[in-house]
Amino acid sequence: MTRSSTRELVGQFAAPLRSYLHTETGGAALLLAATILALVWANSPLSGLYEDLWGMDVALKIGDFFTYDHDLRHWVNDGLMVLFFFVIGLELRRQLSMGELTDRTRFTIPALGAVAGLVVPALVYLAFNPSGEAARGWGIAMATDTAFVLGALAVVGPRFPAHLRVFMLSLSVVDDIGALLAIAVFYSEDVTFTPIFVAALCVLALVLVSRVRVFRGPVYLVVGLVLWVAMVESGIHPTLAGVVLGLCVSAYAPRAEDVREAGALARAFGQSPLPALARSAKLSVERAVSPNERLTELLHPWSSFFIIPVFALANAGVAIDGELLEQAFSSPVTWGVIVGLAGGKLLGIGAMSLAGVRLGLGQLPGRIRPGELLGGAALGGIGFTISLFVADLAFDSQELADEARVGILAASLIALTLGWAIFAIDKRLADEDDDAPPMTLDRPVDPATDHIRGPADAPLTLVEYGDFECPFCGRATGAVEEVRARFGDQLRYVFRHLPLPDVHPHAELAAEAAEAAGEQGFFWEMHDCLFAHQDRLTATDLVDHATALGLDVERFTRALGSGEHAARVRADVASAEASGADGTPTFFINGTRLLGRYDADALAAALVGDAPPPGAPAPLPAADPSLPAIGRLRGPDGQGVDLALIDRMVAERTSDDYPRLTEAQITTLERFGERRPILQGQPLFGTGDPAADFVVVVSGAVAMVDGYGTLNRVGRVHGPGSFIGELALLRGDVTLTTAVGARDGEVVVVPAARLADALGADGELRDIVSRAYLLRRARLLALAAQRDAT
């Protein structure tokens, strides 16, 4: 079975969102480094240089119309931060237009949590500071720092936090907008209405530009600069211009005609590299991709890796000494910030989100547990960037501003510690509750949307979540076809997509190709073709496959290029995650997940339970000549041994090459396989089974029989804790002897495809098995040498 190397089903998120999350998380390290540098610098002998640098006067003057004369820190806060909020606006517009938030039901709970996470901390702060200048700091406790939260999740969060990260990103977007509105409405002074009218005209112009899909960046730059100047002159904080501008930049999926034109002009330039053709090709490529995505790709790294660290460097440098700490921790401003951020965010986000789910207002994405949600809510108390930003706006008093900054730093540390503690407790509780993955199919089979082979109303259902580039899925197709042949019209087979792009780079595009072929009624033909050519899944190969199948290639290429089927693929992946599938292939039999083997015999047995498959021959009786008869089993001396007496055979003693595994090690193996009963005299594996699976005896005993059904020579007898096999098993080779029940009991069977994962989960277990197999191979080689010598 193939699994994602990160064990996160990130394929359910669009590539731009995955890139956005990755950049935000990566930027957190630089943000933390800049914060530490600012604190060290401000408290070092060079602290005077720190203040001189950020207090340096910088002026911009445009005739008598506009003058902007402020220190460097102010330029960072009112200038560079506009770009930061511009990127936030771009991402929100993209998500609302063509991203994860096009499904508004997925946005309900994060939005409710964000609103409560804004209101409750502000009220908590005001409870500490009900009046006076200190009361103006209520906005400090409102904000959540997206970069720090995503970075913290990567360090202290759950092992597979993909859905929680998206939940916190969605929440942070609403949180940022709320904080911005608070800044614009409550932290703006001397508002002038003529510049506001100019700003409104700029917004109208941006909306019109977006409607007609103007794709040139300079248009947005010019209108954006006019909007920023208008905001400065109006008295409303200019950072609002950034998010408004971002929301107005159009986002749309690539249009097929634009893609074709770009390709044609690029080919023409390749044949005749003229300057005019170069310009036309460049413009056509830019036209094919929305300005929103192009600007996000360009500016988001600058925002995360430069602007935010520079902002932290300029604002986090608080000179901390004993006097300030004593003053701060006796100040209601400091405590209002600490309790508002660390406690108010946890209460507001956590309580409202859980209440919203309980009231049926929406659902949490994926399988976020309540404990994980509360841990994320606690991390929401890291309000660093915008909290520092508001602190600079709220107070004229440097003393109050410093007390607030101490509170912000302390609250961020407390929120990080609190989040880590909640995640740790939740993990322990989940382990104690044996937090097993779901075993039932999340989404029932729907003939209107699912791809089905066989009668849609067949009584038996086999659902596979697969990946066209997964070699194990490719091998499983043979087993599926054999099962379909056995059951005929009694079975319907359903294929759903589970591409794992971090291990199979072409899987997502191949899945979309199958859907694009399905649009023309050729899904199963493309399905079979892709599995038959798993080494040919590039974009060019997919077009070749479509041509070979006789599809409308232009229509197919247009659908594949525009990504119009990506949402369908992501919906299948989300369904897989909610159903507990974390690798490929994963099978569901009549709605229940199949654990263990997925060969034809195992699939058939699971489909009908103890009943024989429809039309299948009756089981052979014990007296059938193809099975060993009573008295035909032979012991090591070659003499006959009655099956009824085999339970008297003693399991051989423990040795270095035949060690016993502990209960904990057997439990580890069971996570990757399944328990099966041992019946005396019955083989562990069915006829035709490759018998290449790893087996450890839990109770009873298993005898290894050479020449089962003919020679029937009994070899070693394995007792509880002993495992079967030899070195060849580690590479999936067939076992030459047959495992037969010597005494009734149980074994744990780990499929060959999952053995590497099972041994990788416990280094000591892997060492024991590997060394034992090496010693067994040495023994076999020694015996072979002795036979050759005689």
Buried (B, 14 or more C-beta within 10 A) or exposed (E): BBBBEEEBBBBBBBEBBBBBBEBBBBBBBBBBEBBEBBBEBBBEEEBEEBBEBBEEEEEEEEEEEEEBEBBBBBBBBBBBBBBBBBBBBBBBBBBBBBBBBEEEEBBBBBBBBBBBBBBBBBBBBBBBBEEEEBBBBBBBBBBBBBBBBBBBBBEBBBEBBBBBBBBBBBBBBBBBBBBBEBBBEBBBEEEEEEBBEBBEBBBEBBEEBBEEEBBEBEBBEEBBEBBBBBBBBBBBBBBBBBBBBBBBBBBBBBBBEBBBBBBEBBEBBEEEEEEEBEEBBBBBBBBBBBBBBBBBBEBBBBBBBBBBBBBBBBBBBBBBEEEBEEBBBEBBBBBBBBBBBBBBBBBBBBBBBBBBBEEEBBBBBBBBBEBBBBBBBBBBBBBBBBBBBBBBBBBEEEEBBBBBBBBBBBBBBBBBEBBBEBBEEBBEEBEEEEEEEEEEBBBEBEEEEBBBBBEEEBEBBBBBBBBBBBEBBBBBBEBBBBBBEBBEEBBBBBBBBBBBBBBBEBBBBBBBBBBBBBBBEBBBBBBEBBBEBBEBBEBEBBBBBBEEBEBEEEBBBBBBBBBBBBBBBBBBBBBBBBBBBBBBBBBBBBBEBBBBBBBBBBBBBBBBEEEEBBEEEEEEEEEEEEBBEEEBBBBEEEEEBEBEEBBEBEBEEEEEBBBBBEEEBBEBBBBBBBEBEBBBBBBBBBEEBEBBBBBBBBBBBBBBBBEBBEEBBBBBBBBBBBBBBBBBBBEBBEBEBBBBBBBBBEBBBBBBBBBBBBBEBBEEBBEBBEEBBBBBBEBEEEEEEEEEEE
